[in-house]
């Protein structure tokens, strides 16, 4: 009986592999002949893509999302975007966004990601904005709810009055969970620094204070650049790129960061895209999607990664339905 069960299970797996191979080769190209290391039907938690982890977090799955994100970072310790997501989950929101805030009444169509894009400059900061408001489920936002938004009020527009929509979900369907941009990720990589776009503009500082601030920024940029060069020598290119970009955010045009960053960005995009293609052809869809997530975090304009990632997601959806 046991032998028959094993043979039956093997037959089912063989059939599934054949169907997967047919799906992956739907464009008529031969797939790589390397063996499949993991099943794409039920990927282990430490192989889930950053994109899938963000979807969990957006729906309030903090315990699982945070655990899987930690496992993801064990495999990709230099992924600055993933580290930026983790910092949103662990940092004190007021330390990052500032203690000054103003009230805002939720309107139909609002979401934490839309509000983060509009008021913080990056939709990928929806997690820390939700935590700033004590929310454990960023997908649960209700019309008429009062939120705190960082900084002073930007206009004197009157708050909306009570309506029949009060208490209803602000959005019936959420967009895909966005990732923070690399500029934001570079800023979040500096643990002692608040994100500059959310802080007061500093109007009214005297000239001496402004000069001192400029000198401090230059010194900080040089330190970040030196860290980047050390990381590059230690063969950690993604972490090096993070430091170079942070240095350039502090001091535009600083060399050699200004020269090294573009070439390093292109090298990483090419390397991750090539690795993703191999995993896609080998039916390792979660790993392929994770690599294309990283490509697009480095260069959001790289259309081949966006196209292939969409194909991989569709193939993954079809696999789940087998």
C-alpha positions as a printed Julia matrix, in Angstrom:
322×3 Matrix{Float64}:
   0.0    0.0     0.0
   2.75   2.43    0.96
   4.64   1.71   -2.27
   1.48   2.36   -4.32
   0.93   5.66   -2.53
   4.51   6.75   -3.25
   4.2    5.77   -6.92
   0.9    7.64   -7.16
   2.44  10.74   -5.61
   5.4   10.57   -7.99
   3.02  10.28  -10.94
   1.13  13.38   -9.8
   4.35  15.35   -9.41
   5.55  14.23  -12.84
   2.26  15.33  -14.37
   2.49  18.7   -12.6
   6.08  19.18  -13.79
   5.0   18.46  -17.35
   2.15  20.96  -17.16
   4.45  23.59  -15.66
   6.99  22.98  -18.41
   4.29  23.5   -21.0
   3.23  26.78  -19.41
   6.77  28.09  -19.07
   7.53  27.19  -22.7
   4.35  28.78  -24.04
   6.35  31.21  -26.16
   7.97  28.29  -28.04
  11.43  28.78  -26.52
  13.3   25.87  -24.96
  13.56  26.04  -21.18
  16.79  25.54  -19.32
  17.49  21.87  -18.58
  18.69  22.52  -15.05
  16.67  20.71  -12.34
  13.99  22.57  -10.43
  15.15  23.16   -6.85
  11.83  24.18   -5.3
   8.18  23.64   -6.18
   6.45  26.81   -7.29
   3.11  25.56   -5.98
   3.94  25.96   -2.3
   7.15  28.03   -1.95
   8.81  28.0     1.47
   8.47  31.2     3.49
  12.1   32.18    3.0
  11.69  32.05   -0.81
   8.72  34.43   -1.02
   9.28  37.57   -3.08
   9.41  41.01   -1.53
   6.35  41.87   -3.6
   4.33  39.05   -1.97
   5.55  40.02    1.5
   4.42  43.61    0.96
   0.98  42.37   -0.06
   0.71  40.56    3.28
   1.82  43.63    5.18
  -0.65  45.87    3.37
  -3.47  43.57    4.47
  -2.38  43.66    8.1
  -0.44  40.4     8.14
   2.32  41.9    10.25
   3.51  38.78   12.15
   3.88  36.64    9.03
   5.08  39.52    6.86
   7.74  40.6     9.32
   8.94  37.0     9.82
   9.16  36.39    6.06
  10.86  39.74    5.52
  13.52  38.79    8.08
  14.08  35.52    6.2
  14.23  37.38    2.89
  16.9   39.7     4.32
  18.93  36.71    5.48
  19.15  35.71    1.81
  19.48  39.26    0.45
  21.24  41.28    3.19
  22.22  44.06    0.77
  18.69  44.65   -0.55
  18.28  48.28    0.51
  14.59  48.41   -0.41
  13.81  45.39    1.77
  15.78  46.98    4.61
  13.75  50.17    4.13
  10.55  48.14    4.5
  11.91  46.53    7.67
  12.8   49.92    9.12
   9.22  51.05    8.55
   8.16  48.12   10.73
  10.73  48.63   13.5
  11.57  52.33   13.76
   9.71  54.81   15.95
   7.36  56.5    13.43
   7.68  59.87   15.13
  11.47  59.71   14.97
  11.26  59.15   11.22
   8.3   61.34   10.26
   8.6   64.0    12.97
   6.43  64.86   15.95
   4.72  67.85   14.37
   1.5   66.79   12.68
  -1.91  67.99   11.57
  -5.27  66.25   11.36
  -6.81  64.94    8.17
 -10.26  63.47    7.56
 -10.33  60.42    5.31
 -12.26  60.83    2.06
 -13.62  58.24   -0.39
 -10.77  56.94   -2.55
  -8.07  57.49    0.07
  -5.58  54.8     1.08
  -2.44  54.89    3.16
  -0.32  54.47    0.03
  -2.16  57.28   -1.78
  -1.79  59.55    1.26
   1.89  58.64    1.57
   2.42  59.53   -2.1
   0.54  62.82   -1.75
   1.88  64.01    1.58
   5.2   62.19    2.02
   6.35  61.99   -1.58
   6.52  58.18   -1.76
   3.62  55.69   -1.8
   6.02  53.04   -0.51
   5.97  54.71    2.92
   2.42  53.51    3.59
   3.55  51.15    6.37
   5.17  53.76    8.55
   2.32  56.19    7.92
  -0.13  53.52    9.11
   1.99  52.92   12.22
   2.19  56.69   12.76
  -1.58  56.46   13.16
  -1.53  53.34   15.34
  -3.01  51.17   12.58
  -2.2   47.46   12.46
  -3.96  46.98    9.13
  -3.11  49.51    6.37
  -5.92  48.14    4.19
  -8.57  49.14    6.76
  -9.18  52.85    6.23
 -12.65  54.29    6.73
 -14.32  57.41    5.34
 -14.64  60.07    8.05
 -11.76  58.64   10.1
  -9.34  61.26   11.46
  -5.64  60.69   10.76
  -2.42  62.41   11.7
  -0.25  63.54    8.81
   3.34  64.69    9.44
   4.21  68.38    9.35
   2.09  71.52    9.33
  -1.13  71.72    7.35
  -0.42  72.68    3.74
  -3.68  74.5     3.07
  -6.67  76.02    4.77
  -9.17  73.9     2.83
 -12.18  73.11    5.01
 -12.47  69.58    6.32
 -15.37  67.6     4.79
 -18.62  67.44    6.71
 -20.28  64.2     7.75
 -21.72  62.19    4.88
 -23.56  58.97    4.2
 -20.22  57.32    3.36
 -18.82  57.79    6.85
 -17.65  54.5     8.29
 -17.48  52.81    4.89
 -14.17  51.55    3.45
 -12.37  54.4     1.72
 -11.51  52.05   -1.15
 -13.3   48.94   -2.29
 -10.16  47.49   -3.85
  -6.55  48.37   -3.05
  -3.81  48.77   -5.61
  -0.81  46.45   -5.44
   1.35  47.29   -2.43
   4.04  49.76   -3.56
   7.72  49.57   -2.67
   9.66  52.56   -1.38
  11.85  54.27   -3.97
  15.61  53.89   -3.82
  15.92  57.55   -2.8
  13.66  56.9     0.17
  15.45  53.62    0.89
  18.78  55.45    0.91
  17.41  57.95    3.41
  15.94  55.2     5.6
  19.33  53.47    5.59
  20.62  56.25    7.85
  19.17  55.17   11.2
  19.75  58.43   13.05
  18.44  60.72   10.35
  14.81  61.76    9.88
  13.51  61.74    6.34
  14.22  65.26    5.12
  11.1   65.76    2.99
   8.82  65.43    6.03
  10.62  67.86    8.31
  10.05  71.58    8.63
  11.71  73.56    5.87
  13.89  75.49    8.28
  12.59  78.9     7.16
  14.0   81.58    9.41
  17.38  79.98   10.07
  20.2   82.47   10.15
  23.07  82.33    7.65
  25.51  80.79   10.12
  23.14  77.93   10.89
  22.62  77.28    7.17
  26.36  77.26    6.53
  26.94  74.88    9.42
  24.23  72.59    8.08
  25.85  72.61    4.62
  29.25  71.72    6.05
  27.71  68.92    8.08
  26.04  67.58    4.94
  29.32  67.62    3.01
  31.08  65.76    5.82
  28.28  63.21    5.94
  28.46  62.74    2.16
  32.21  62.05    2.32
  31.69  59.49    5.08
  28.94  57.72    3.1
  31.1   57.72   -0.02
  34.01  56.18    1.89
  31.68  53.48    3.23
  30.52  52.79   -0.32
  34.08  52.38   -1.59
  34.86  49.99    1.27
  31.74  47.93    0.52
  32.63  47.83   -3.16
  36.11  46.53   -2.29
  34.41  43.92   -0.1
  32.33  42.77   -3.11
  29.01  44.07   -1.77
  27.88  46.12   -4.78
  24.24  46.69   -3.82
  25.17  48.02   -0.37
  27.86  50.14   -2.03
  25.3   51.62   -4.43
  23.07  52.45   -1.48
  25.87  54.42    0.18
  26.79  56.21   -3.06
  23.19  57.27   -3.61
  22.89  58.44   -0.01
  26.12  60.43   -0.45
  24.78  62.04   -3.63
  21.55  62.94   -1.82
  23.68  64.83    0.72
  26.06  66.43   -1.8
  25.17  66.42   -5.48
  28.04  65.56   -7.81
  30.45  64.29   -5.16
  33.19  62.18   -6.74
  33.82  59.34   -7.24
  30.25  58.44   -6.15
  28.75  60.4    -9.05
  30.81  58.39  -11.55
  30.6   55.01   -9.86
  26.86  54.93   -9.12
  25.51  54.81  -12.73
  27.89  52.03  -13.8
  27.19  50.06  -10.63
  23.44  50.46  -11.11
  23.66  49.17  -14.69
  25.83  46.21  -13.6
  23.38  45.15  -10.88
  20.35  45.49  -13.16
  21.98  43.3   -15.83
  23.15  40.7   -13.31
  19.82  40.37  -11.46
  17.81  40.34  -14.69
  19.93  37.53  -16.14
  19.58  35.5   -12.93
  15.82  36.11  -12.92
  15.48  34.87  -16.51
  17.25  31.61  -15.61
  14.98  31.04  -12.61
  11.9   31.86  -14.65
  12.83  29.28  -17.28
  13.56  26.81  -14.51
  10.04  27.43  -13.07
  11.38  29.01   -9.87
   8.81  31.76  -10.1
   9.04  33.24   -6.6
  12.79  33.64   -6.85
  12.48  35.15  -10.33
   9.86  37.65   -9.14
  12.04  38.55   -6.14
  14.97  39.29   -8.45
  12.83  41.43  -10.76
  11.56  43.27   -7.69
  15.17  44.14   -6.94
  15.85  45.17  -10.55
  12.91  47.58  -10.53
  13.89  48.93   -7.12
  17.29  49.8    -8.59
  15.96  51.07  -11.94
  12.16  51.58  -12.11
  12.46  52.41  -15.84
  13.86  48.99  -16.83
  10.89  47.75  -18.87
  12.11  44.17  -19.59
  11.96  43.41  -15.85
   8.46  44.88  -15.59
   7.27  42.8   -18.57
   8.84  39.54  -17.43
   7.65  40.02  -13.85
   4.08  40.45  -15.1
   4.41  37.21  -17.1
   5.82  35.4   -14.06
   2.95  36.6   -11.87
   0.42  35.41  -14.43
   2.16  32.05  -14.74
   2.24  31.76  -10.95
  -1.49  32.47  -10.82
  -2.13  29.74  -13.39
   0.1   27.31  -11.48
  -1.85  27.93   -8.28
  -5.01  26.95  -10.12
  -3.64  23.58  -11.28
